[in-house]
Amino acid sequence: MADTVTSTADIILVSNGPGELYTWVRPVLSELRRRAPERRVTVSLVPCQFASGHETRIAETFGADSVTSPNDFVRLLAGDRSAFGPRAGVVLGLGGGAGLALQLAERLHAPTFRYSFVPYWHKKLSTLFVDAPRTAQRARLLGAPASKLVVVGNLVADAVDLAEPVPERGDPHILMLCGSRDTFAVHMIPFMLALADALHAHYPNARFIWPVSRLLSPEAVERGISGAQRDTLGGISGRRAGSTVMTPSGARLELVPEETRYAHMRAADLAVTIPGTNTLELGIAGVPSVVLLPLNKPEVIPLEGPGHWLSLVPLVGTALKRRAVLLAAPHLPVSLPNSLSGEPLMLELKGTLTRDGVLAEVLTLLGDAAGLERRRARLLETMPRPGAAAKLVSRLLS
């Protein structure tokens, strides 16, 4: 079986959720259209427990020749390949379990390529594309042959670069990211409202933007806006009118779809956020940020693995979770750009936080135009840059 794409072969991009579609599929498809406009490209969605249900509609806006649904994938496994056309030449996994892409490729008699931040290896993969040398090193330890590993870079940088900055910038343009976990966001939303409320007195022409995570439930968003857990961090409630939340002083926090976050990042002067991959996205976009890890109520901090299950232990779960967070706090990563660059490019605030304390730090940053520019310049110099899609597509078409 050939491991490269013939001039007439269809290319099938496998993906699973909105995040992967916007950050991985979109830049690769854009590069394929630029490099090989005559090639037929299909986006194939596979079943995923974290899917939003809107993946097919989202993928259809990208300009692929066709989009197949998770149901089409299930029918393919049952022997019906009618949704995939007669000439599948290569399958490229861009999200979803590697096993699903391999199953699809096996049914279509096509080689399988995969892009990932995680060094998963399977002997049936033709090539594993990875984001960084350290990922390739870990893949080698898992048995991946060096000849089948290619470091192409971080596709998120390409996705950010594709976004055009929003034209209606605030003065300043401030992003407020409240996270993607219901149990934590209900505490952060009232705090962000209180911060916007206080900043409005200093910057009446500011735009406060909240790209709402698609993983947050509508109930959690409404509970956050109503201030149900405002006492945790000294937050406030707001009054919602459509996609805008008004604060008592007249600040307007705009709720925008998560898929527009890159366009707002490219226009932003500053962001206030919590730890997570969003800090890397902000760094790639060159946005100086204040990254908050509030320990006012440690038991509400999301933990992965065993730490999460501690909170479910009857009677003593809350106390166990609180202790686990306090023990882990000194080692919890706060800002990925700081970790990657070894420089304090983003301001990290960890511990018992107050609105006035965070407000003072934000005002200091906003008042130092030269300092903000220095941070922005160093982020752009040290974070992953665009080019991963071009390298990947070049190898795929070679």
Sine and cosine of phi, psi and omega as CSV:
sin_phi,cos_phi,sin_psi,cos_psi,sin_omega,cos_omega
0.00,0.00,0.73,-0.68,-0.02,-1.00
-0.95,0.32,0.53,-0.85,0.01,-1.00
-0.97,-0.26,0.09,1.00,0.05,-1.00
-0.85,-0.53,0.20,-0.98,-0.13,-0.99
-1.00,-0.07,0.84,-0.55,0.05,-1.00
-0.96,0.29,0.27,-0.96,-0.12,-0.99
-0.92,0.39,-0.27,0.96,-0.02,-1.00
-0.92,-0.38,0.03,1.00,-0.13,-0.99
-0.98,0.19,0.57,-0.82,0.13,-0.99
-0.97,0.25,0.53,-0.85,0.08,-1.00
-0.93,-0.37,0.80,-0.60,-0.02,-1.00
-0.93,-0.37,0.88,-0.48,0.01,-1.00
-0.99,-0.15,0.91,-0.41,-0.05,-1.00
-1.00,-0.07,0.74,-0.67,0.03,-1.00
-0.48,-0.88,0.06,-1.00,-0.13,-0.99
-0.72,-0.69,-0.63,0.78,-0.12,-0.99
-0.70,-0.71,0.16,-0.99,-0.03,-1.00
-0.85,0.53,-0.64,0.77,-0.01,-1.00
-0.86,0.51,-0.75,0.66,0.02,-1.00
-0.92,0.39,-0.58,0.81,0.02,-1.00
-0.89,0.46,-0.75,0.67,-0.06,-1.00
-0.96,0.29,-0.60,0.80,-0.13,-0.99
-1.00,-0.07,-0.41,0.91,-0.03,-1.00
-0.91,-0.42,-0.81,0.59,-0.08,-1.00
-0.91,0.42,-0.72,0.69,-0.09,-1.00
-0.86,0.51,-0.76,0.65,0.01,-1.00
-0.92,0.40,-0.57,0.82,0.03,-1.00
-0.93,0.38,-0.69,0.72,0.03,-1.00
-0.89,0.45,-0.64,0.77,0.02,-1.00
-0.88,0.47,-0.66,0.75,0.01,-1.00
-0.94,0.34,-0.61,0.79,0.07,-1.00
-0.89,0.46,-0.65,0.76,0.03,-1.00
-0.90,0.44,-0.59,0.81,0.00,-1.00
-0.95,0.30,-0.67,0.74,-0.11,-0.99
-1.00,0.05,-0.55,0.83,-0.08,-1.00
-0.63,-0.78,0.93,0.38,-0.10,-1.00
-0.89,0.45,-0.34,0.94,-0.02,-1.00
-0.99,0.15,-0.23,0.97,-0.09,-1.00
-0.98,0.21,0.71,-0.71,0.05,-1.00
-0.98,0.18,0.78,-0.63,-0.04,-1.00
-0.83,-0.56,0.75,-0.66,0.06,-1.00
-0.90,-0.43,0.71,-0.71,0.18,-0.98
-0.99,-0.12,0.87,-0.50,-0.04,-1.00
-0.93,-0.36,0.89,-0.46,-0.01,-1.00
-1.00,-0.04,0.69,-0.73,-0.02,-1.00
-0.91,-0.41,0.38,-0.93,-0.01,-1.00
-0.85,0.53,0.62,-0.79,-0.02,-1.00
-0.43,-0.90,0.75,-0.66,-0.03,-1.00
-0.92,0.38,-0.34,0.94,-0.03,-1.00
-0.99,-0.16,0.11,0.99,-0.03,-1.00
-0.91,0.42,0.50,-0.87,-0.02,-1.00
-1.00,0.02,-0.31,0.95,-0.10,-1.00
0.99,-0.10,-0.14,0.99,-0.03,-1.00
-0.96,-0.30,0.15,0.99,-0.13,-0.99
-0.88,0.48,-0.67,0.74,-0.02,-1.00
-0.88,0.47,-0.71,0.71,0.01,-1.00
-0.88,0.47,-0.67,0.75,0.01,-1.00
-0.89,0.45,-0.74,0.67,-0.06,-1.00
-0.88,0.47,-0.54,0.84,-0.02,-1.00
-0.93,0.37,-0.25,0.97,0.02,-1.00
-1.00,0.04,-0.07,1.00,-0.11,-0.99
-1.00,0.04,-0.23,0.97,0.03,-1.00
1.00,-0.04,0.30,0.95,0.10,-0.99
-0.94,0.34,0.36,-0.93,0.03,-1.00
-0.93,0.36,-0.53,0.85,0.06,-1.00
-0.42,-0.91,0.35,-0.94,0.05,-1.00
-0.75,-0.66,0.79,-0.62,0.07,-1.00
-0.95,-0.31,0.56,-0.83,-0.10,-1.00
-1.00,-0.03,0.21,-0.98,0.12,-0.99
-0.83,0.55,-0.56,0.83,0.05,-1.00
-0.91,0.42,-0.58,0.81,0.07,-1.00
-0.89,0.45,-0.60,0.80,0.04,-1.00
-0.89,0.45,-0.71,0.71,0.01,-1.00
-0.89,0.46,-0.66,0.76,0.03,-1.00
-0.91,0.42,-0.57,0.82,0.04,-1.00
-0.88,0.47,-0.67,0.74,0.01,-1.00
-0.89,0.45,-0.44,0.90,0.03,-1.00
-1.00,0.07,-0.03,1.00,0.08,-1.00
0.93,-0.37,-0.05,1.00,-0.02,-1.00
-0.99,-0.16,0.97,-0.25,-0.03,-1.00
-0.97,-0.26,0.30,0.95,-0.10,-0.99
-0.88,0.47,-0.48,0.88,-0.03,-1.00
-0.97,0.26,-0.19,0.98,-0.16,-0.99
-0.95,-0.30,-0.04,1.00,0.04,-1.00
0.97,0.23,0.13,-0.99,-0.14,-0.99
-1.00,-0.02,-0.16,0.99,-0.20,-0.98
-0.78,-0.63,0.80,0.60,0.05,-1.00
-0.94,0.34,0.87,-0.49,-0.06,-1.00
-0.98,-0.21,-0.51,0.86,-0.03,-1.00
-0.38,-0.93,0.55,-0.83,0.07,-1.00
-0.90,-0.44,0.79,-0.62,0.02,-1.00
-0.88,-0.47,0.91,-0.41,0.02,-1.00
-0.98,0.20,0.87,-0.49,0.02,-1.00
-0.79,-0.61,0.83,0.56,-0.05,-1.00
0.86,-0.51,0.36,-0.93,-0.07,-1.00
0.99,0.10,0.24,-0.97,0.00,-1.00
-0.89,0.45,0.65,-0.76,0.01,-1.00
-0.87,0.49,-0.53,0.85,-0.01,-1.00
-0.89,0.46,-0.55,0.83,0.00,-1.00
-0.93,0.36,-0.67,0.74,0.04,-1.00
-0.89,0.45,-0.63,0.78,0.02,-1.00
-0.92,0.40,-0.64,0.77,0.05,-1.00
-0.89,0.45,-0.69,0.72,0.00,-1.00
-0.88,0.47,-0.71,0.70,-0.02,-1.00
-0.90,0.44,-0.60,0.80,0.01,-1.00
-0.90,0.44,-0.66,0.75,0.01,-1.00
-0.92,0.38,-0.50,0.87,-0.04,-1.00
-1.00,-0.10,0.02,1.00,0.00,-1.00
0.83,0.56,0.76,0.65,-0.04,-1.00
-0.78,-0.63,0.48,-0.88,0.10,-1.00
-0.94,0.34,0.42,-0.91,-0.06,-1.00
-0.90,-0.44,0.80,-0.60,0.16,-0.99
-0.93,-0.38,0.37,-0.93,-0.02,-1.00
-0.53,-0.85,0.60,-0.80,0.14,-0.99
-0.91,-0.42,0.69,-0.72,-0.05,-1.00
-0.33,-0.94,0.45,-0.90,0.19,-0.98
-1.00,0.02,-0.20,0.98,-0.08,-1.00
-0.95,-0.31,0.77,-0.64,-0.12,-0.99
-0.98,0.20,0.80,0.60,0.10,-1.00
-0.97,0.26,0.68,-0.73,0.03,-1.00
-0.76,-0.65,0.61,-0.79,0.11,-0.99
-0.66,-0.75,0.66,-0.75,-0.10,-0.99
-0.90,0.44,-0.30,0.95,0.02,-1.00
-1.00,0.08,-0.10,1.00,0.06,-1.00
-0.96,0.30,0.72,-0.70,0.08,-1.00
-0.97,0.25,-0.69,0.73,0.02,-1.00
-0.49,-0.87,0.63,-0.78,0.14,-0.99
-0.94,-0.35,0.91,-0.42,0.10,-1.00
-1.00,0.01,0.72,-0.69,-0.02,-1.00
-0.76,-0.65,0.23,-0.97,-0.12,-0.99
-0.99,0.11,-0.46,0.89,-0.16,-0.99
-0.45,-0.89,0.37,-0.93,0.02,-1.00
-0.84,0.55,-0.58,0.81,-0.03,-1.00
-0.91,0.41,-0.55,0.83,0.06,-1.00
-0.92,0.38,-0.64,0.76,0.04,-1.00
-0.89,0.45,-0.63,0.77,0.02,-1.00
-0.89,0.46,-0.66,0.75,0.01,-1.00
-0.93,0.37,-0.60,0.80,0.05,-1.00
-0.90,0.44,-0.60,0.80,0.05,-1.00
-0.88,0.48,-0.64,0.77,0.02,-1.00
-0.91,0.41,-0.41,0.91,0.02,-1.00
-1.00,-0.02,0.09,1.00,0.10,-0.99
0.97,-0.25,0.07,1.00,0.00,-1.00
-0.95,0.31,0.78,-0.62,0.06,-1.00
-0.93,0.37,0.62,-0.78,0.00,-1.00
-0.85,0.53,-0.53,0.85,-0.04,-1.00
-0.94,0.35,-0.27,0.96,-0.03,-1.00
-0.92,-0.39,0.31,0.95,0.06,-1.00
-0.89,-0.45,0.74,-0.67,0.04,-1.00
-0.71,-0.71,0.85,-0.52,0.07,-1.00
-1.00,0.08,0.89,-0.45,-0.03,-1.00
-0.93,-0.36,-0.36,0.93,-0.04,-1.00
0.91,-0.41,-0.13,-0.99,-0.11,-0.99
-0.99,-0.16,0.91,-0.42,-0.03,-1.00
-0.91,0.41,-0.35,0.94,0.04,-1.00
-0.87,0.50,-0.59,0.80,0.02,-1.00
-0.89,0.46,-0.61,0.80,0.06,-1.00
-0.92,0.38,-0.64,0.77,0.00,-1.00
-0.90,0.43,-0.68,0.74,0.04,-1.00
-0.89,0.46,-0.67,0.74,-0.05,-1.00
-0.91,0.41,-0.48,0.88,0.00,-1.00
-0.94,0.34,-0.43,0.90,-0.09,-1.00
-0.97,0.24,0.72,-0.69,0.11,-0.99
-1.00,0.07,0.71,-0.71,0.02,-1.00
-0.85,0.52,0.61,-0.80,0.05,-1.00
-0.89,0.46,0.66,-0.75,-0.08,-1.00
-0.96,0.26,-0.48,0.88,-0.08,-1.00
-1.00,-0.05,0.99,0.14,-0.03,-1.00
-0.99,0.12,0.58,-0.81,0.11,-0.99
-0.99,0.15,0.12,-0.99,0.01,-1.00
-0.78,-0.63,0.99,0.16,0.07,1.00
-1.00,0.01,0.09,-1.00,0.04,-1.00
-0.98,-0.22,0.92,-0.38,-0.16,-0.99
-0.86,-0.52,0.81,-0.59,0.06,-1.00
-1.00,-0.09,0.61,-0.79,0.05,-1.00
-0.77,-0.64,0.93,-0.38,-0.07,-1.00
-0.94,-0.35,0.86,-0.51,-0.15,-0.99
-0.98,-0.19,0.09,1.00,0.04,-1.00
1.00,-0.08,0.01,-1.00,-0.08,-1.00
-0.82,-0.57,0.13,0.99,0.02,-1.00
-0.96,-0.29,0.83,-0.55,-0.03,-1.00
-0.80,0.60,-0.72,0.69,-0.14,-0.99
-0.92,0.39,-0.38,0.93,0.03,-1.00
-0.99,-0.16,-0.60,0.80,-0.06,-1.00
-0.88,0.47,-0.54,0.84,-0.01,-1.00
-0.90,0.44,-0.36,0.93,0.07,-1.00
-1.00,0.00,-0.55,0.84,-0.05,-1.00
-0.98,0.21,-0.58,0.82,-0.07,-1.00
-0.86,0.52,-0.75,0.66,0.03,-1.00
-0.88,0.48,-0.54,0.84,0.03,-1.00
-0.92,0.38,-0.70,0.72,0.02,-1.00
-0.89,0.45,-0.59,0.81,0.07,-1.00
-0.89,0.45,-0.66,0.75,0.02,-1.00
-0.91,0.42,-0.62,0.78,0.00,-1.00
-0.92,0.38,-0.70,0.71,0.05,-1.00
-0.88,0.48,-0.65,0.76,0.01,-1.00
-0.86,0.52,-0.69,0.73,-0.01,-1.00
-0.96,0.28,-0.62,0.79,-0.01,-1.00
-0.92,0.39,-0.49,0.87,-0.03,-1.00
-0.86,0.52,-0.54,0.84,0.01,-1.00
-0.91,0.41,-0.50,0.87,-0.02,-1.00
-1.00,-0.04,-0.50,0.87,-0.07,-1.00
-0.72,-0.69,0.98,0.21,-0.07,-1.00
-0.91,0.41,-0.30,0.95,0.00,-1.00
-0.99,-0.16,0.18,0.98,0.00,-1.00
-0.94,0.34,0.49,-0.87,0.22,-0.98
-0.94,-0.33,0.83,-0.55,0.05,-1.00
-0.97,-0.23,0.87,-0.50,-0.14,-0.99
-0.87,-0.49,0.78,-0.63,0.09,-1.00
-0.88,-0.48,0.98,-0.22,0.14,-0.99
-0.96,0.27,0.96,-0.30,-0.16,-0.99
-0.98,0.20,0.84,-0.55,0.01,-1.00
-0.87,0.50,0.69,-0.72,0.03,-1.00
-0.93,0.36,-0.22,0.98,0.02,-1.00
-0.99,0.10,-0.22,0.98,0.04,-1.00
-0.98,0.20,0.68,-0.73,0.05,-1.00
-0.98,0.22,0.50,-0.87,0.07,-1.00
-0.83,0.55,-0.55,0.83,0.00,-1.00
-0.91,0.42,-0.67,0.75,0.00,-1.00
-0.92,0.40,-0.64,0.77,0.02,-1.00
-0.87,0.49,-0.72,0.70,-0.03,-1.00
-0.93,0.37,-0.62,0.79,0.04,-1.00
-0.91,0.42,-0.62,0.79,0.04,-1.00
-0.90,0.43,-0.71,0.70,-0.03,-1.00
-0.91,0.42,-0.58,0.82,-0.01,-1.00
-0.97,0.25,-0.14,0.99,0.04,-1.00
0.97,0.24,0.48,0.88,-0.03,-1.00
-0.85,0.52,-0.54,0.84,-0.01,-1.00
-0.88,-0.48,0.57,0.82,-0.08,-1.00
-0.92,0.39,-0.40,0.92,-0.05,-1.00
-0.94,0.34,-0.38,0.93,-0.05,-1.00
-0.84,0.54,-0.73,0.68,-0.08,-1.00
-0.86,-0.51,0.22,0.97,-0.02,-1.00
0.95,0.30,0.65,0.76,-0.02,-1.00
-1.00,0.00,-0.15,-0.99,0.00,-1.00
-0.69,-0.72,0.17,-0.99,0.12,-0.99
-0.99,-0.13,0.32,-0.95,0.04,-1.00
-0.78,-0.62,0.12,-0.99,0.03,-1.00
-0.90,-0.44,0.88,-0.48,-0.08,-1.00
-1.00,0.00,0.71,-0.71,0.12,-0.99
-0.74,-0.67,1.00,-0.09,-0.05,-1.00
0.93,0.38,-0.87,-0.50,-0.03,-1.00
-0.99,-0.16,0.32,0.95,0.02,-1.00
-0.80,-0.60,0.64,-0.77,0.09,-1.00
-0.91,-0.41,0.83,-0.56,0.01,-1.00
-1.00,-0.08,0.66,-0.75,0.08,-1.00
-0.98,-0.21,0.23,-0.97,-0.03,-1.00
-0.83,0.56,-0.57,0.82,-0.04,-1.00
-0.99,0.11,-0.11,0.99,0.01,-1.00
0.97,-0.25,0.05,1.00,0.09,-1.00
-0.92,0.40,0.53,-0.85,-0.01,-1.00
-0.87,-0.50,0.91,-0.42,0.10,-1.00
-0.99,-0.12,0.91,-0.42,-0.07,-1.00
-1.00,0.00,0.81,-0.58,0.07,-1.00
-1.00,-0.02,0.89,-0.46,-0.03,-1.00
-0.85,-0.52,0.42,-0.91,0.03,-1.00
-0.87,0.49,0.59,-0.81,-0.04,-1.00
-0.85,0.52,-0.53,0.85,-0.05,-1.00
-0.93,0.36,-0.18,0.98,0.07,-1.00
-1.00,-0.08,0.10,1.00,-0.12,-0.99
-0.90,0.44,-0.57,0.82,-0.02,-1.00
-0.92,0.39,-0.60,0.80,0.04,-1.00
-0.89,0.45,-0.61,0.79,0.04,-1.00
-0.97,0.26,-0.58,0.81,0.05,-1.00
-0.87,0.49,-0.63,0.78,-0.04,-1.00
-0.95,0.30,-0.18,0.98,0.05,-1.00
-0.95,-0.31,-0.13,0.99,-0.20,-0.98
-0.98,0.22,0.56,-0.83,0.16,-0.99
-1.00,-0.03,-0.50,0.86,-0.08,-1.00
-0.34,-0.94,0.46,-0.89,0.11,-0.99
-0.76,-0.65,0.54,-0.84,0.18,-0.98
-0.88,-0.47,0.83,-0.55,-0.18,-0.98
-0.53,-0.85,0.07,-1.00,0.14,-0.99
-0.95,-0.33,0.22,-0.97,-0.02,-1.00
-0.87,0.48,0.40,-0.92,0.04,-1.00
0.57,-0.83,-0.07,-1.00,0.00,-1.00
-0.90,0.43,-0.34,0.94,0.04,-1.00
-0.88,0.48,-0.46,0.89,0.03,-1.00
-0.93,0.37,-0.55,0.83,0.06,-1.00
-0.93,0.36,-0.67,0.75,0.03,-1.00
-0.88,0.48,-0.68,0.73,0.04,-1.00
-0.90,0.44,-0.64,0.77,0.03,-1.00
-0.90,0.44,-0.69,0.73,0.03,-1.00
-0.88,0.48,-0.61,0.79,0.02,-1.00
-0.98,0.21,-0.11,0.99,0.02,-1.00
0.97,0.25,0.53,0.85,-0.05,-1.00
-0.99,-0.15,0.93,-0.36,0.13,-0.99
-0.85,0.53,0.67,-0.74,-0.14,-0.99
-0.65,-0.76,0.44,-0.90,0.17,-0.98
-0.96,-0.29,0.89,-0.46,-0.08,-1.00
-0.96,-0.28,0.86,-0.51,-0.14,-0.99
-0.96,-0.27,0.76,-0.65,0.19,-0.98
-0.82,-0.58,0.99,0.10,-0.05,-1.00
-0.97,0.23,0.76,-0.65,0.02,-1.00
-0.93,-0.38,0.40,0.92,0.03,-1.00
-0.86,0.52,-0.61,0.80,0.02,-1.00
-0.68,-0.73,0.99,0.16,-0.18,-0.98
-0.83,0.56,-0.49,0.87,-0.09,-1.00
-0.93,0.37,-0.22,0.98,0.03,-1.00
-1.00,-0.05,-0.09,1.00,0.03,-1.00
-0.93,0.36,0.79,-0.62,0.03,-1.00
-0.92,0.39,0.72,-0.70,0.12,-0.99
-0.82,-0.57,0.53,-0.85,0.06,-1.00
-1.00,-0.01,0.34,-0.94,0.14,-0.99
0.92,0.40,-0.64,-0.77,-0.09,-1.00
-0.84,0.54,-0.53,0.85,-0.01,-1.00
-0.86,0.51,-0.57,0.82,0.02,-1.00
-0.92,0.40,-0.67,0.74,-0.10,-1.00
-0.96,0.28,-0.35,0.94,0.05,-1.00
-0.85,0.53,-0.64,0.77,-0.07,-1.00
-0.91,0.41,-0.25,0.97,-0.04,-1.00
-1.00,-0.06,-0.06,1.00,0.02,-1.00
-0.93,0.36,0.80,-0.59,-0.05,-1.00
-0.85,0.53,0.60,-0.80,0.11,-0.99
0.94,0.33,-0.76,0.65,-0.11,-0.99
-0.95,-0.32,0.08,1.00,-0.10,-1.00
-0.86,0.51,-0.70,0.72,-0.04,-1.00
-0.89,0.46,-0.70,0.72,0.00,-1.00
-0.91,0.42,-0.64,0.77,0.02,-1.00
-0.90,0.43,-0.70,0.72,0.01,-1.00
-0.89,0.46,-0.69,0.72,0.01,-1.00
-0.85,0.53,-0.71,0.70,0.00,-1.00
-0.91,0.42,-0.65,0.76,-0.02,-1.00
-0.90,0.44,-0.66,0.75,-0.01,-1.00
-0.92,0.40,-0.68,0.73,-0.01,-1.00
-0.90,0.43,-0.58,0.81,0.05,-1.00
-0.94,0.33,-0.59,0.81,-0.06,-1.00
-0.99,0.12,-0.38,0.93,-0.15,-0.99
-0.78,0.62,-0.71,0.70,-0.02,-1.00
-0.88,0.47,-0.33,0.94,-0.07,-1.00
-0.95,-0.30,-0.07,1.00,-0.02,-1.00
-0.95,0.31,0.77,-0.64,0.06,-1.00
-0.92,0.39,0.71,-0.70,-0.02,-1.00
-0.98,-0.22,-0.76,0.65,-0.04,-1.00
-0.77,-0.64,0.88,-0.47,0.02,-1.00
-0.90,0.44,-0.64,0.77,0.05,-1.00
-0.86,0.51,-0.61,0.79,0.05,-1.00
-0.91,0.41,-0.65,0.76,0.01,-1.00
-0.91,0.41,-0.66,0.75,-0.05,-1.00
-0.95,0.31,-0.64,0.77,-0.10,-1.00
-1.00,0.01,-0.37,0.93,-0.10,-0.99
0.96,0.30,0.27,0.96,-0.01,-1.00
-0.82,-0.57,0.49,-0.87,0.02,-1.00
-0.99,0.15,0.90,0.44,-0.09,-1.00
-0.97,0.24,-0.48,0.88,0.07,-1.00
-0.92,-0.39,0.60,-0.80,-0.02,-1.00
-0.99,0.16,0.86,-0.50,-0.01,-1.00
-0.97,-0.24,0.80,-0.60,0.04,-1.00
-0.85,-0.53,0.91,-0.42,-0.07,-1.00
-0.78,-0.62,0.68,-0.73,0.04,-1.00
0.79,-0.61,-0.42,-0.91,0.05,-1.00
-0.98,0.19,0.94,-0.34,-0.12,-0.99
-0.97,-0.26,0.51,-0.86,0.10,-0.99
-0.80,-0.60,0.37,-0.93,0.03,-1.00
-0.86,0.51,-0.71,0.70,-0.06,-1.00
-0.91,0.41,-0.60,0.80,0.03,-1.00
-0.91,0.42,-0.71,0.70,0.03,-1.00
-0.93,0.38,-0.64,0.76,0.03,-1.00
-0.83,0.55,-0.71,0.71,-0.01,-1.00
-0.87,0.49,-0.67,0.74,0.01,-1.00
-0.92,0.39,-0.66,0.75,0.00,-1.00
-0.91,0.42,-0.68,0.73,0.01,-1.00
-0.90,0.44,-0.61,0.80,0.04,-1.00
-0.89,0.45,-0.69,0.72,0.02,-1.00
-0.90,0.43,-0.74,0.68,-0.04,-1.00
-0.91,0.42,-0.47,0.88,0.00,-1.00
-0.99,0.15,-0.08,1.00,-0.03,-1.00
-0.91,-0.42,0.99,0.15,-0.07,-1.00
-0.86,0.50,-0.66,0.76,-0.01,-1.00
-0.92,0.40,-0.63,0.78,0.03,-1.00
-0.91,0.41,-0.65,0.76,0.05,-1.00
-0.88,0.47,-0.66,0.75,-0.01,-1.00
-0.92,0.40,-0.61,0.79,0.05,-1.00
-0.89,0.45,-0.70,0.72,0.02,-1.00
-0.89,0.46,-0.70,0.71,0.00,-1.00
-0.87,0.50,-0.71,0.71,-0.03,-1.00
-0.89,0.45,-0.67,0.75,-0.02,-1.00
-0.94,0.33,-0.57,0.82,0.08,-1.00
-0.88,0.48,-0.72,0.70,-0.01,-1.00
-0.91,0.41,-0.47,0.88,0.01,-1.00
-0.98,0.18,-0.53,0.85,-0.17,-0.99
-0.97,-0.26,-0.36,0.93,-0.02,-1.00
-1.00,0.10,0.31,-0.95,0.04,-1.00
-0.81,0.58,0.63,-0.78,-0.01,-1.00
-0.94,-0.34,0.30,-0.95,0.02,-1.00
-0.87,0.50,0.39,-0.92,0.03,-1.00
0.70,-0.72,-0.22,0.98,-0.02,-1.00
-0.90,0.44,-0.66,0.75,-0.02,-1.00
-0.89,0.45,-0.65,0.76,0.00,-1.00
-0.90,0.44,-0.67,0.74,0.00,-1.00
-0.92,0.40,-0.67,0.74,-0.02,-1.00
-0.90,0.43,-0.75,0.66,-0.03,-1.00
-0.91,0.42,-0.62,0.78,0.03,-1.00
-0.86,0.51,-0.70,0.72,0.02,-1.00
-0.92,0.39,-0.63,0.77,-0.03,-1.00
-0.90,0.43,-0.60,0.80,-0.07,-1.00
-1.00,-0.02,-0.14,0.99,-0.14,-0.99
-0.90,0.43,0.00,0.00,0.00,0.00
